[in-house]
């Protein structure tokens, strides 16, 4: 049995998605998870408060402390030569 030393860590949040690139989106997710934890603790539900608190801590860890934004990808631009026709044989359809 061989171990892979270059294996990427497992994250529940896919930080390679462009959705997480803006700072405001990452901040809103962490605030929502923290608010959920506070609500559960305020309503005297300790089990769900711990679960929501752990979620908030995980979000802060993944989205701020270890976040490495994915490289930007250039959009492919297709340019068409003027006068160039899709029908190369010259037949009229």
C-alpha positions in Angstrom: 0.0 0.0 0.0 1.6 3.3 -1.1 0.8 6.7 0.3 0.6 9.8 -1.9 2.6 12.5 -0.3 1.4 15.2 -2.8 -2.2 14.5 -2.1 -4.3 17.7 -1.7 -6.2 18.2 1.6 -9.9 17.6 1.6 -12.0 20.7 2.0 -15.8 20.8 2.3 -15.7 24.2 0.6 -14.4 24.2 -3.0 -12.1 27.2 -2.9 -11.1 26.8 -6.5 -14.5 28.1 -7.6 -14.6 31.8 -8.7 -17.7 32.3 -6.5 -15.4 32.6 -3.4 -13.0 35.2 -5.0 -14.8 38.4 -3.8 -14.0 39.3 -0.2 -17.6 40.3 0.5 -18.9 36.8 -0.4 -16.5 35.1 1.9 -17.2 37.6 4.7 -21.0 37.1 4.3 -20.7 33.4 4.5 -18.7 33.6 7.8 -21.1 36.2 9.2 -24.1 34.0 8.4 -22.5 31.0 10.1 -21.5 33.0 13.1 -25.0 34.5 13.4 -26.6 31.0 13.1 -24.3 29.9 16.0 -25.3 32.9 18.1 -29.0 32.3 17.5 -28.7 28.7 18.5 -26.9 29.5 21.7 -29.3 32.4 22.5 -32.3 30.0 22.0 -30.6 27.6 24.5 -29.9 24.8 22.0 -26.3 23.9 22.9 -26.0 20.9 20.5 -26.9 23.0 17.5 -24.9 25.9 18.8 -21.8 23.8 18.9 -22.4 22.5 15.4 -23.1 26.0 14.0 -20.0 27.3 15.9 -17.8 24.6 14.4 -19.2 25.5 11.0 -18.3 29.2 11.6 -14.8 28.3 12.7 -14.3 26.1 9.7 -15.5 28.8 7.3 -13.1 31.4 8.8 -10.3 28.9 8.6 -10.9 27.9 5.0 -12.1 31.2 3.5 -9.7 33.5 5.2 -6.7 31.8 6.9 -5.8 29.3 4.2 -7.6 30.8 1.2 -5.5 31.0 -2.0 -7.5 32.5 -4.9 -7.5 30.4 -8.1 -5.7 31.8 -11.0 -7.8 34.0 -13.3 -8.6 32.4 -16.6 -8.7 34.6 -19.7 -12.0 34.3 -21.6 -11.6 32.8 -25.1 -12.5 35.4 -27.7 -13.4 34.2 -31.1 -12.8 36.7 -33.9 -14.1 36.2 -37.3 -12.4 37.7 -40.4 -14.6 40.2 -42.3 -16.0 38.6 -45.4 -15.3 35.1 -44.2 -18.2 32.8 -44.7 -19.1 29.6 -42.8 -19.9 27.8 -46.1 -16.4 27.3 -47.5 -17.4 25.5 -50.7 -19.3 28.5 -51.9 -22.6 26.6 -52.4 -25.8 28.6 -51.7 -28.1 27.0 -49.2 
